[in-house]
Amino acid sequence: MSQDTQSPSQPSRRSFLSLIAGASLGAVGGGFVTSQAAQTQSNAPKAPVPNIVQVPPVTVDLASGVKIHAIQTGFVAVKQAHRQLVGLEAARLLSIAADTRWTDWMPINTWVIEHPQGIIVVDTGETSQINSPGYVDCDPVTGLVYRNNLRFAVTPQDQIDAQLRALDIDPTSVGTVVQTHLHSDHMGGLSAFPGAEFFVPEADYPAGMGVLSCHFPTRFTPRFAQFTSSDIPGFAQAHALMSDGDLFIIPTPGHSMGHQSVLLRDGTRNYVFAGDATFDDVQLRNVVIGGIVADVGMARASIQTLQTLVREQPTVYLPTHDPDSRRRLQQAEATLL
Ligand SMILES: [Zn+2]
């Protein structure tokens, strides 16, 4: 759980925007709340793992020589209406703000692929700074949404750079970072990779719903995927990341306008690092749309495209916040429809 401490929020910040953010609806009282403080609120989630500061990484060695590390950069909890769309689509942000039901703590996974041609990081997770006063307020509007509708439990030891060093991987040796999207819990470790080439979704950069662009590293000059024709089932287009044709960026828009995933081919099996295309594989199997979604139609189409892939080829499906992703990775368990 978080070791950070917080000062109370400033009531003067309340405004019309606070309606969207939920502050005036009494959901959490308008404060930016750490995991410890959250425990004092009746509706807020309890701390995930008392007395345990870190979930250790999971490492899998594939027959091809590729190694995958699952690194969990702490926990996030959201409103139930954030995790799953309820009510009117057009009123989804209000539904989230009004919801007093919280999810359990969910993992914030990142993925590190040690490939013969280089080290690739998929998402950089959350930073422990997320619970520091003012961190999200560099963008006052987006900050209100974060402060009122999400809870984080992230220690400095949870951060991706600290965990990479513990694995004897120097973050400066990482050659490629692919961001599935730029929500805070996916981009908090961007500055840990000064030597990397970054791929971010073109439609989400430099601004988009939930993007804290104020925390982009200085001299941040990311690239965008160039999608060309592919033979991946369901995906007419993909961006090849490696010359040997086993690692791709695939478009999975909807959760954000440009949301993208990463696909690794290992023999006849695929591994899909799916970001927030869905919150878990149950949502993939049942075509359940999240409540925090930029475009519902695109999100549904992306899930159906992923279903085509999963139907046609054994695919280990790994969303960021699925508590079962790490087990499926360890057991190379393909999702069955
Ligand atoms: Zn997201």
Residues whose N, C-alpha, C, O or C-beta is under 5 A from the ligand:
A	BS01	ZN	H183 D276
